[in-house]
């Protein structure tokens, strides 16, 4: 994945939002962290992986992917806020049930939120990418969906969303 490109796209969106909403001098880290966690919960809800009481299937893959890249937007933005940038590397395979992978991301987010450290950010990013793999998404699908949603987010700003 072309991380520098995605960070640049995210930086442009963040700068636009912060400028247009008068937020240039505010620390938005906690709001972005909460937004990331909400998006992660919405993603889990779309997969329905934890809903042992229901037989209804997961949302269509395209909807799940859209929720996944919503979270990626905030993950990239959090890195930008802290001056941290994820670099591609080979991820060791971790075979976890989907529920456990979601919980691993929630735990990693909590650690990163408390420290804002490089090691914790990389762990959170690794776990989020593993979640994408567990959901069946390829790097190309994620990149394409991110670009598409980034355009939607700019359009929403045009429309005073």
Secondary structure as UniProt FT lines:
FT   HELIX           3..20
FT   TURN            21..22
FT   TURN            24..25
FT   HELIX           29..47
FT   TURN            48..50
FT   TURN            52..53
FT   HELIX           61..82
FT   HELIX           98..115
FT   HELIX           118..134
FT   TURN            135..136
FT   HELIX           139..158
FT   TURN            159..160
//
